[in-house]
């Protein structure tokens, strides 16, 4: 692995992973002074402070999801993520508070009704590489355990960091694990599907066949341009595979489209503004803003003391 310390680093955080981890964790249980559940908010606040102390990050952005059942992918395919449930009133309150706490902690945060957090992260990564830091193209560290985000690893120094599992993967790690390069990940999901997001893929095509196809042809588009060659591959059931691909071409193409992260979200069509790299520079946490926030959401004294202690011990940006 290249020494990424030679480059400045921009951390892009996939917020929902850590919000819902706290929400469902039996080890994070917190109620405010009115007896309302604030476990997701409290756990996410702790995560952010732990992350900042652990990394001393200077450039950070947090991406939130607001597009469930209303994003452009749902317009393309109504069954997309149809296995999810809308948050109840209490969780809606906590999700809003999680967006607010980012500002309290001096972090840029973004959300959209049309685009997912993955698309926000993809667009920010693209803009960060173009705008540079101290005249250098920064390394991108995506803080998430969602493998879909692996497709954004363009440089050797870029990292997909499963923070809780403390597993860091670069481009080479993805290739060694899956047999494909990160930029082929949406093609891979287009073939095998993704049950978590209700993406069908091509029935009967699993990881082994998908890997062989992509190593040979590179992309779904190239596979269909050379479909007659699939039947001649040294694969078990190659002739049947060719027929399956032909029968399910529309499914494969739609599945790839659903799995592809948008990296050029247009500000002209969005209610949020995706800033330049300089605007992602972390600001100093103002303790008075935190106190106001804790009062607004009626944190109990124990939770206030815990977060206050974490704030006092917070490392300064590097």
N, C-alpha and C positions, 0 to 999 in steps of 0.2 A: 504494500500500500504506500502511495506517495505521502510525503510529509506535508499534510495540509496546514501545519502551523506556519508554513511559509506564506500562506495566503490569509487575508482577512476572512472571517466567517460570518455568514448571515444565517441565523436560525429561524426556521419557519415552522410554527407549531400547529398541529392539527388538534384543535381544542376539544372537539367532541369526544375523542378517544378518552381523554383524561376526565372530562366532566361526567361521562356516563360510567366510567370505571368507579369514580367516587360515589355516584348515585346508587349503584348496585352493590357496592362493597359492604360486607357485614362488619368490616373493620373501621369504616368511616360512617359514623352515625351522629348527627348533630341537629338539634332543634333550637330555634331562636326563642326569645323571651315570651313570645306569644304561642309557643308550641308548634310552630310551623317547621316542616322539614327543610333544612338548608344543607343537607349532607353533600349534595353535588357542588354547591357554591363553596362550602368550607374546604372540601377536598381539593377542588380546583385551585383555590387560593393558596393552599399549602403546596400543591404541585408547582405553581409558578414561582413561589419564593424559594423552594428547594432547587428548582431548575436554575434560577438566576444565581443562587449562591454556589451551585456546583460548577457553572460554566463561566461566570463573570462576563457573560455575553454583552457585546457592545451594540450589536444590530439584531433586533428581534421583531418578528411580526407574528400575530396570532390570527388564524383563520377559523371562523365559526360557520356552522351550517344553519341555514334558515330556509332551504329550498325543498324540504320534504313535501312531496305531492304537488309542488308548484314550479319546479325547475324545468329547464328546456328538455332534459332527458325524459321526463314524464310526458311531455308533449309528443316525443318521438315514440314512446312505448309506455302505455298506461300501466302496465304491470311492473314497471321498473320500481324496485324497492317496495313493492306492494305488501311485503311481509312486515313492514314497520308499523308502529303505532304513533299517532300524534301525541305529543306530550300533554299531560293534564295541566290544569291551571297553576298548580304549585310548581311544576317543573318549568313551565313557561316563564314564571317569575324568576326562577333560579338561572335559567339560560340568559335572560336579560341582564341579571346581576353579574353573571360571568363575563359578559361583554364589558360591563362597566368597570369591573375590577382590573381589567387589563389597562385601562386608562389610568386608574389609581396607581398602578405599579409602573407607570411610565412606558407602557408598551403600545405600539401600534397594533390595532386589530381591525379586521374586516369581515363583513358578512354580506350575503346577497340572497334575494328571493329567487333569482334565476339560475345562478351558478352555485356549485357546491364548494366546500372548503378546498377540495382537491384542485379545482380550477383556479381559485384565488391563489393557492400556493404555487401552482404552475405558472401563473401570470407574474407573480412577484419574483419567482426564480428567474424568469426570462428578463424582466426589467433590471433586476439586480446585476445580472451578468453584463448587461449593456451599459449600465450607469457607472459601475465599478466603485471601489473604495480605495482611496489613496493611490489612484491610477492603476489599481490591480483588479482583475476579475476575481470576485470573491468565491470562495468555496461555499456551497449550499449544504446546510445540515437540516434535513427534514425530520422533525421530531414527531414520530408516529409509529405505530406497529402495523399500519395498513400497507400491505405489499403493493397495492395498486400504485402507490406513490413512487415505487421503484423506477417507473418509466421516466421520471424527471432527473435521474442521475446521469448527467451528461459528461461531467469532468471526472477524472480519476479521483479528485479530492472530495467530490460530493458524497454525502453520507445519508443513508436512511437509518435513523436512530430510534430503535425501540427503547424508550427511556426506562420504563419500569423493568423490562427484561435485560436492560443494559447490553443490548445486542446492536452492534453497528455494522452495516453492510455497505460496501461500495459496489462499483460496476462489476468488478471481478468476482465478488462474493455472489452477486445475483447470477452471473453466468455459471459459476461452479455449482450453485444450488439448483438452478432450473434448466441450464443448458441453452439459455437464450440471453440476449443482451437486453438491458433495460428498455431501449427504444422499441423492442419487439413485444413488450408486455401486453399492450392492447391487442396485438394480433393473437397472442397466446390466449388471452381471455376470450377473444372473438371465436376461437376454435373450441376451447374446453368449457366455456361458460363460467359463470360465477353465481352459485346458488345463493350466496349471501345477499347479492343485489338483484336477484331474479333475472339474471342474464343467461339466456338459453345456450348459446354456443351452437355447435354442431353435434347432434346426438351420436353417441358412439365414438367420439374423438376425445381421448383422454390425454394426460400430460405427455406420455411417451410418444404417441403419434404426432401430437402438436409440436413437440420439440423436434422430431425428425423432419417434419414438413418445413418448419421455420429455418432449421439449419440448412436445408436444401434450397428453399425458395426465398427466404428472407421476410416475406410479408404475405398477408392474405391476398392482396391484389396480385402479387406475382404467382401465388398458388393457382388462382383462377385463370391467369393468363397462360399457364402451363399445365392445365388440368389433365391433359392426355398423358403427361409424364408420370402422374401420381400412380397410375395403375402398374407402372413398370418398376416402382421402387422396391427395394429388397425388404419389404415390410410384410408381416403376416396380415392377410386380408387386404392387400393393397388395392385390388380391383373393387372390392366392396367399399373401401374408403373413398375411392374416386367417385363412386356413385352417390355416397352419402354427402360428399362435399357439393356435388352438382345439385342434388335435391334440396340442399339447405344453404344455398349461396346467399339468399336474402337474410337468413338468420345469422350467418357468419358476419356479413357486412354490417348489419344493425348491431350485433353484439360488440363488434369492434368499435363502432361509433359511440355506443354507450360507455365503453370502458376507456375511451381515449380522454385524457385530461386536456382541457382547454388551456392553452398557454398564452392566449392573446385576448383576454376579456377586454372589451371596449368600454372605456369610461363613458363614451357618448351614450351608451345604452344602459348604463348602470347608475344606481343611486349612490354608490360609494366611489371613492377615488383611490386608485392604487398609486401610491406615492413612489418617488424616486428612492434609491438606496439611502441617500442621506436622511430622508424622512423616517427611515426605520431605525435610526439611532436611538438607543434606549435612553430615556430620561430618568433623572433621579426620583426616587419615590418620595412623595411628600407625606409625612406622617399625619398632618392635619386632614388631608383628603381621605386617608385611610380611616381615621377616627370618625369622620362624617359618614363614610360608607358603612362602617360597622354599626353606627347608630341608626342609619336609615333602615338597615335590614335586621336590626335588633339582635345582634349577636350577643350571646351570654358572656359573662365575665371570664369564664375559663377559655372560651374561644378567642376573645379579645387578647387575653394575656399571651396565649400561644402564638397568635399571628404577630403581636407586638414584639415578642422575643425574637421571632424569626426575622422580622424587619430590622431589628437592632443589629443582628448578626449578618446582615446581607452584605455580600461582597460587592465592591464597586466595579463598574464596567471596566474590562481590560482595555 
